[in-house]
């Protein structure tokens, strides 16, 4: 077997798990489509789509499904890159501090969310701290529906747990950089900020884009954070609305329509990202 044949075989072997996973999704996806476009008698209908698209709860969920992931990924990127740059400069006890940094991600999600609920509830730890510092006028209802504050809290809670993902990817990219670039810049009198801005950040852009893409897809499927902390109606997202239709309203067809709309949005977002990346690459 020549080199090209071995290389082609390697690509196929790497693709097989993804193809197998995709194959397992065909039947559930087909069933969801069939359930969404047919009634109980098996006839084609648009009633389920009309029901979902006329529900204000669904459109509130669509809005939140854009606001929360965008803000969350932006937070994770800024904090994750900042942490990576700082931890990269640490020379002593590097393993210890990196282990501490990934603790939030190591904790099971439900445990983390219930802990955050204890922290941010009206009589929780954060308000107790504010009460001791400034008196009763500082008590805040962090989870009061309809306020911008509740959106900010949910974004923070959702982002803080997964920031270590961005941190680790960026840190590994930094550690792959050749020290010769940095040493040459230092000899030319570059400051710490100039090293970061003109050398380190440009060289880790590919890894950073991978981190952002991974987190964007995952963040768009947000489900547990708003559901556990607030319930469905206080801060709906598409996945929690689908859960509401299925588990609470006993309407699986509407749930399938909602789930399919999320799949379409994810596909469209992925396609736009691929086209944008390809355009940028061609411009170079």
N, C-alpha and C positions, 0 to 999 in steps of 0.2 A: 504493500500500500504506500503510495507516494505521499509527499508532504501535503499537497492540496486535498487529497482524499481524506487524510487523517484530520485535517483542519475542518473540513466540511462535516465529518462524522462528529467531531467535538461540538460543533454548533448545534447539530441535531440532538445530541445527548443532553445538552444544556437546555434545549427548547422543549424536550419531552415532558418534564414535570409541569411546565406552564400549559402545554397543550392538553395534558391529562386533566388538569384543574379546570381548564376552559370547557372540556367535554362534559365534566360533571355538572356544569352550570346550565347546559343546554335544556335539559328537561324541566328544571324549576323555572327557567326563564320562559320557556314555551307555555308552561301551565299558567304563569302569571299573565302573559299576554292573552291567552285564551279566556281566562277568568275576567280580565278587564274589558274585553270587547264583546262578551256574550252575556245574555241574561240566563235566568234559571231554566228556561226552555231550550237553551242552546242557540238562540237566534242572535245575530249581530245587533249590537246596540251601542249607543254613545252615552247612555244614561249615567253610567258610573263616572265617566269623565266629566259630565255636566255637574254631577253631585260634588265631586272633589273640587273642580275649578270654580264653583260658585260658593265654596266654603271660605269665609274670611280667615279661618284658622290656618288653612293651607297656605294662603298667600302671605300671612304673617310668618309662617314657617320658612317659606322660600326666601323672604327678606332676611330673616335671621340666619339662614343657611349660607348667605353670602357675607353678612357682616361679621359673624363670629369667626369663621375660618380665616378670612382675610386678616382681621385684627390679631387673631391667635398666632398665625404663622409669622406675621410681622414681629410680634413680641418675641416669639421663639428664636427668630433669626437674629435680632439685635442682641438679646441676652445670651443666646448660645454662642454667637461669634465673640462677644465680649468675654464670656467665661473661658472660651478656648484660648483666646489671646493671653489672658491672665494666667491660666494654668500652664500654658506653654512656657511662660517665663519663669515658673517656679522650678527651682533646682533641688530643693530638699523635700523629702516625703511626698513625692509626686503620686505614687500609687495610693497612698492614704487619702489625699485630697480628691483625687479623681473618683475613688470609691464613694466618698461622701457626696460628691456632686451628682452621682447617678442614683442615689437612694430614692428620690421621689418616683423615678421610673420603675424601680425594683418593687415598690409596694403595689399589691393588687389594687386595681382601679376602684373597686367598690369600697375597699378599706380606706383608700385615699379620699374618696368623695365623702364618705361618712365622717371622716376626721375633719374635712373642710366644712362640713355642715355644722359640726360642733364649734368650730372656730368662728364662723360668720353668722350663726343664728342670733336672734334678737338678744337672748340672754347667754350668748356664747363667750368664748375666751377673749375675743378681740374687743367686744363691748365692755367686758369686765376690766380689761386693761385701760380702755379709754375712760371708764368711770373712775378708776383709781387715780388717773392722771389729771382729768379735767372736770370731773363732776358729771351729773346726770344729763346735762345738756348735750353731751357728746355721744350719747347712745344712738346708734344708727340701725335702722331696719335694712340690712344689706340685701335682703331677698324680697323687698316689697315690689310686687308686680307693677309694670307700667313705668318704671323709672329707668333713666339711663344708667344709674348706679348698678342696678342688678345685672345689666348687660356687661358692664365693666368687670364686675366680680366674677361672672361666669367665664368671661374670656381669660381672666387671670388664672382662675382655678384650672381651666382646661389646658392652658398653655404651660403652666408651671410644671406640671407632671411630665410632659413630654419634651421640654426644653433640652434635657440631657441627650436626646437623639441627635439634635442639631449640633450640640456641643461635642459629642464624640466624633461625629463625621468630620467636622471642621478641625478638631484637634488632631485627628489622624492625618488629615491633609497637611496641616502645618508641620507635623513631624516628618513628613516625607520631603519637605523642601530642603534643598541643599544649603548648608550653612555658609557656603562660599558667597552666595548672593548677599546675605546679611553682613558678612565680614567685609566685603568690598564696599558696601554702602556705608558701613561704620567708618571705614578708613577715609571715605570721602566726606565725612562729617555729618552724615544723616542723623537726624534726631529719631527718638523712639516713634513719634507720630508719623514721620516720613517713612520709616521702615514699614509700618503697618499699612499706610495709605498707598504707597507706590510699589511695594514689593510683595508683602504677605497677602494682602487682600486680592490683588489681581491674579496671583498665582493659585489661590484656592477657589477662584470663582467656579470652576467645573464641579468641584466637590460640594460647594455651597448650593449650586443649582440642583444637584441630586438631592441634597437634604431638603431643600424647599419643595421640590416636586413630591417627594415621599410624604412630607408632612401635609402638603396641600390636599392630596388625595385622601389621606387619613382624616384630616380635620373636617373635610366636607361631609364625612359620614358621621359626624358628631351625634351621639345618642345618649349615653349614660349620664353625662354631666348635667345637662338641664333637667333630665327626667328625674334623677335621684334627688337633686337639690330643690327643684321647683315644681315638678309635675309637668303635665303636657301643656295646659292652657296658659300658664304664667309666662313661659318663654318657649313657644313651640319651635321645633325644627322638623325637617321633613321626615326623618326616621321616627321621631316620637309621635308624629301625626299618623304615620302608617301603623304604629303600635296601637294608637288610640282607636283607629278604625277596626283593627283586627281584634284586639283584646277587650276593649271597652264598649265599642259600638256594635260589635259582632257583624261587621261588614267586610268580609275578606276581599271582595271585589274592589271596593274603594281603597283598601290597603294596598292591593296590587297596583292600582293606578298610581298611587302615591310613590310606591317603591320604584315603579318604572320611570316616573318623572325624575327621580333622583339618578337612576342609571343613565338616562338621556343627558342630564346635566353633567354628570361625571364624564361621559363619553365626549360631549362637546368641549368641556374644559380640557380634557387630555388632548383632543385633536388640535385645539387652538395652541396649546403649549408646544406640541410637536412642530406645528407649522411656524410658530414664532421662533423656536430654536433653530429650525432649518434655515429660516430667512436670515437670522443673525450670523449663522455659520457661513452662508453664501456671501454675505457682505464683507466678511473678513478675507 
